[in-house]
Amino acid sequence: ALRSLPVVMESGDMERVIARFEDPVRALRYDAIMTLGAMAGRSGKAVRRLLHLAEDKVACEQIGAYARPATRLALAMAYQRSKSESLRRMIAAAIVRFAETDDSRDQLAAFVAAEVGDIDVSESALNVFAGDEQASVDSIYRAALSLDSKNKVVRGPLLRALGGRDRVLRRAATWSLSRDASDLARANLATAFEYERGLFGRQTALVALAACREPQSRDLLVEQVKSGRKPLRAWASLGLALWLRNAGEDRAAHGAILAAYENEHNAANKPAHLLAVGLSKHPEAASILIPILHDQDASANERAFAAEGLALLGPVTDEIRAAFLHALAEDPCVLTRSAIAAAFAKCAAEADAAKIVAVVRQLPESGWSHAILADLGRRGGEDVAAEMRGLHLDEEASVANRAAALAAWGRALSDHVGLEFSGAAARADFSSYPGWLAWALRLGD
């Protein structure tokens, strides 16, 4: 089973990962569960071990408070990769049971797992979305995203929530309906933007209109980019960029985004316009963003988000790769270098994995290492998996980096990307949105 996995692994690796369930470092225990899930796609033994652990409350409590949710996500990875219909049925039945639990963390994890594995939990999701007043915000978002808004039974509750009093349900329904290209959904989203008074509700509606490719949204987005209120301009710019990425060439709309960056007086909004240049695949994006990436007179924030904009362009070209490597070597700010490395990890070729890991080894202890390695792990492939495995087994590396490498190793073995949507949907900070979107777009598909 190990030899059949399309990654670099050695005999005994699965046993080594299972042994981490008893590691004194809690982060390693959780990451070991996720990594085992990524390995379990072609191993009935690993799937059965995960199912047993998922049902064993005592064993999960010994691992840690979040061990049970972690097993749900690990099972979803196994479900996605498994070729055995009997194993897939066993996993799907377990996930449905977990979605009906009263434990909010378990429930959230079950909905995330259902999304990862494309497992039908619609009945449980509809109950949570429409009737469970005790559900957490993240559970409501995940429940909404599990619903197929093209299903008439589901569309009704979503449309009612869109016009309801509960702002959490309104935002959740907005995100869910953004995937529905029907005229009914588009019309209701347009109405929701017009009548929504909550700031983040309006921000969400702008992006949703762009995502569902509402024909009239282009002019609305351009208007908001040019003259909208300060908190709306950033999201309008990103929404317009998403519309452009789907719609294709539109010089006037591309020009509106670039003009917004040049004329923006609010320092917090300027990075959003840089992200939009990349997200929209502006015809001259590289020539616009690379000079900002290298400009030491630009703010550290602008340099970091210029890197993120380049990452959103799609598969890296030789010019962009050279620009990233130059910035990693020359930028004087360690935090900015960290942000640039994280952006490069989203779009780098497999062969660049060693260079990015070398940057991580030089960084001071911080959350950046985990973010960079997580992004690199999502790239997948043999070179990435080998680098993650090597860093994890390096006893001279810091515990934080070894834990991050173990998590990224698991991601490198997984076919699925992105589990961050609830966080992006629940916060008004636009900078959390493009990171998730990069993976939703699969960087250039």
N, C-alpha and C positions, 0 to 999 in steps of 0.2 A: 504494500500500500504506500509506503514511504517513497519507494522508487518511482511510483507512478505519478507522484506530484511533480508538476512542472516548475520546480524550484530547487535551489541548492540545499539539500538536507543530507544528514548522515545518519547511519544506523544508531539508534539510541536517543535521537533528538526528542522524540515524543516522551520518552520516559524522563528525560531531563526536565522537560517542561512540566510534566505532572508533579515531579519532585518539588517544584517551586510552590506548590500549594501550601507547603509547610515552611516556606522561607520566612525568616524573621522580619523582612521588609514587606510591609503591607502592599506597597505599589507593585512589587514583583508578583505577589500572590494573585492580585486582580489581573494583571497583564498576562499571567500564565494561563488563566482561564480563556481569555480572548484569543491568545495564540493557539491554544489547543483547538478552539473552534475553527480557526482558519486551516489547521492541519487536518481536521476531521472529515473533510469532504469525501475522501475515498477510504476512510477507515471506519468500519463498523464498530470496532473496539472503542475508538475515541468517542464516537457518537453515543454509544451505550454508557460510557463513563460519564459523559456530560449529562445525559438524561438522569442517571442515578444521582449525580451531584445536585442537579437542579431541584430534585424532589427531596433531598436530604437536608432538612433545616438545620440540624445539629452540625453537620459537616460544613455547611455554608457559614454558619455563625462563627465557627472556629477560624475560617479563612478571613472573614470580615463582614461588616454591615452591608457592603454592596456586592457580595459574592453572588447572591441569588440573581439580581438583575444582570450581572455579568454573564451568568450561565445562559440566560435567555438570548443575549446577543450572540454568544458563541454558538449556540444551537442554530441561530439564523444563518450564520456563516456556513455551518455544516450543511444546512438544508439547501443553501444556494449552490453549493459545490457537489453535493452527493448525486450519484447516478443511480442509486438504489431507491426504487419507488417505495419499498416497504419501510426503509429508514426515513424517507421524506414524510410518509404518512404518520409515522410515530412522532416525528418532530413537530409537524403541523398540529397534531392533536394536543401536544403538550403546550404549544404556544397559545392556542385557543383557550386552554384551561387557565393559563397564566393571565390572559387578558381579562378574565372574569374575577380576578382576585380583588380583595378590599385593600391590599397593600399598594399604596400609590407608587412606590418605586418599582415594584414588580409589574404593576400595570403599565407604567410608562415604558419599561424595558420590553414588555410584550408587544406594545404597539410599534416600537422602533424595530424589534425583531421581525414583526410582520412586514414592515416596509422593506427591510433588507432582503428578506427571503421571498417577498411577494406572496405572502400567506394570507388567506381570506379570514379576517377577523371582523367583518363588517357589522355583524349583529352586536357584538360587544362594543365596537367603536361607536355605533349609533346610540347605544344606551348611555355611554359615557358622555358623548357630545351633547345629547339632547336632554338627559335626565339626571346625571350624577352631579349634584351641587357640591359634593365634597372632593371632586377630582381636582388634581393640581393643574396649574396653567399649562405646564408642559404636556400633561396627559391629554388635556383638551386639544391642544395643537396636534399632537400625534394622532389622536382619534380622528380629528377632521381630515388629516392627510391620508388616513387609511380608507376614507370614504370615496367612493366613485361618484362624483357629482353628476355624471351622465345617467346614473340610475335614478329613475323617477321617484323611487321610495326614499332615496337619500337626498335628492335635490331639494325637495320641499323643506325639510328641516334646515338645510343649509341656507336657503333663501330667506326663511323666517328669521334665522339667527342674524343674517346680514342686516336686517332692519330692526333687530331687537334692541333692548336696553343694555344688555350685558356687553361691555366693550371687549372683554376677552373672547366671547363667542363671536362677536362681529369680526375681529381680526382673524380668528381661526377659520371662519367661513370664507373670508376674503382669500386667504392663502389657498384653501381647498378649491374654490371656484376659479382661481387663476389658471388651473389646469384644464378648465372646461372651455372649449372654443365655441360653444353654442351661442346663438344670438341672444337667448334668454339670459345666460350667465353674463355675457358682456354688457347687456343693457342694465342689469341689476348692479354690476360693479360700477358702471358709470354713474348711476343714481346714488350708490353708496358714497362715492367720492364727493358728489355734489352736496349731499346732506350730512355727511359725517362732520362732527364738530371736534372730535378728539384729534389731536395733532398726529399721533402715531397711527391712528386709524386712517387718516388721509395719506400719510406716507405709504402705508401698506397698500392702500387702494391704487395709488399711482403705479407702483411696481406690478401689482396684479393686472392692471389694464394693459401694461406693456407685455406681460408674460402671456396673456391669453390672446395677444395680437388683435386687440380691438381696433378696427380701422380708423376710428375717429380719435384714438388716444394720441396719435402723433402730434396733432396741433395743440392739444391740451398740455402735453409734456413739454413741448417747445416753449409754450407760453409760461409755464411754471419755472422752467430753467432760466428764462430771461427775466421774469419779473415777479416770481413767487416769493412768499415770505421766506425769511432766512432758513428756518428749520425744514422747509419743504424743498428748497433748491437742490440740496445734496441728493435726496431720494429721486427727485424729478430727473436729475442728470443721469443717475444710474438706471432709472426706468427707461428713459429715452435711449440710452445705450443698449439696453436689452432689446428694445423694439428694433433698433437699427441692426443688431446682430442677427435678428430673425428676418428682417425685411430687406436688408441689402443696402446698396448705395443710395445715399440721400445727402448730397453736399450741403444743403441748407441746414439739415438737422445736425450733421457732423460739425458744421461751422458754429452752431449754437452752443455745443458743448465746449469747443475750444475757446469761444468768446467768453463763456461763463468762467472758465479758469482764469483767463487773462484779466477779466473785470471784477472777479470776486474779491471783496474786501474783507470777508470773514475768514480768518485763518483756519477755523475748524472745518469750513466747507471746501476749501481748495483741494485737499486730497481726494475728495469724492469726484471732482471733475477729472483728475488725473486717472482715477480708476475707470471712469466712464470712457476716456479716450481709448484705453485698452479693451474694455468690454465691448465697445461698439465696433472694434476692429477698424478704427479710423485709417484711411488709406496711408496716412503719413505718421502713424502712431509711433513707430520705432524712432523716427527722426525727431519727434516731439519729446518723447519720454527719456531717451538715452542721455541727451544733454542735461536734463534735470537730474537724472540719477547721478551724474558725475559732477554736478555743480556744487562746490562747497559753500557757495553763497546762498544756495537754496536751504530752506529749513530742513532739519533732520526728518521731520514728518513728510515733507514733500519728496525727499529722496526715497524714503521707504515706500511711499505709495506710488511713486513712479515705477519702482521695481514690481509692485503688485500689478500695476497696469500692464507692464510688459508680460507678466506671467499670464494675464488673461487673454493675450493675443492668440495663444494656442501653442502648438509644437514649436520649440525654440529653434531659431535660425542661427547660423554661424555668427552673424552680427550681434544678435541679442545675447548669445552665449558669451561672446568676448566682452560685451558690456558688463554682464553680471560678474564675470571673473575679475575684471578690472576693478569694479566697485568693491568686491569682497577683499581685494588686496590693498586698496588705497583709501577707503572711507575711514576717516579718523575716529568716528564714534562707534564704540563697540555695540551699543544697542541698535544703531542703524545697520551695522553689518549683520547683526542677528536677523533683523527684519528682511534685509536683502537676501540672506541665505534662505529664509523661510519662503520668500517669493520664488527664488530660483528652484527650490525643491519641488514646487508645484509644476514646473514646466521642463525641468532638466532632463536630459537623456540619461538612460541607465548608466552609461559610461562615466557620468559626472558624479555618481553616488559617492565615490571615494573622496572627491574634492569637498563635497558638502559635509561628509562625516569628519574630515580633517578640520573644517571650520568649527564644528560642534565641539571637538576635543579642546579647542583653544578658548572657548567661551567660558566666562565665569559661571558659577552655579546660578541658574535662573530657569524660569519656565520656558525660555526660548528654546532650549535644547529639545524639550519634549515636542514643542510645536514644529520645529524644523524636521525632526526625525519622523514625526507623524505625517507631515506632508510628503516627505520622501518615501515613506513606507507605502503611501497610497499610489505611488507610481508603479509599484510592483515590479516583477521581473527577477531574473536570476542574479544579476549584479547587485541589485538593491537588497535582496534577501541575504546574500552572502555578506554584505557590509554590515547589515543589522545583526546578523548572527555573530560576526566577528567582534563587534563592539559589545554585544551583550556578554560574551564569554571572556572578555578582556578584564582580568581581575585587577588591573591597574587603573581602569577607568572608574569614574565616580559612580556611586550607587545610583544617583539620579539619572546619569546618562545610560547606565546599564538597564535600568528599568524602562527608560524611554525607548531604548533600542529593542527591548523585548516586545513592547507594544507595537513598535513599527515593524518588527519582524512579522508579527501576526498580520498586520495590514498588508504587508508585501505578499503574503500568501493568500489574501482574500481577493475575490473578484469585484467586490462592491466598494463604492466610495461614499464618504460623507455621512456622518451621523450627527451633524451639528445644526440641523435646520431648526429645531425647537429653540435653541439659544438665539439664533439669528432672528427668528420670528418674534421672540418675546422681549427683545430689547430695541430701543430706538436708535442705537448707535449704528450708523450705516456701515462702519468698518467691519462689522461682523457679517454683513451680508455678502460681499464679494467673495470672501474665502469659501463659504458654502457654495456659492454660485459657480465658482471655478470647477468644482467637482461635479455639480449638476450638469454643467455644459460639457463635461469630459474634455475640457481644454481643446476645443477646436472642432468637435463633431458637429 
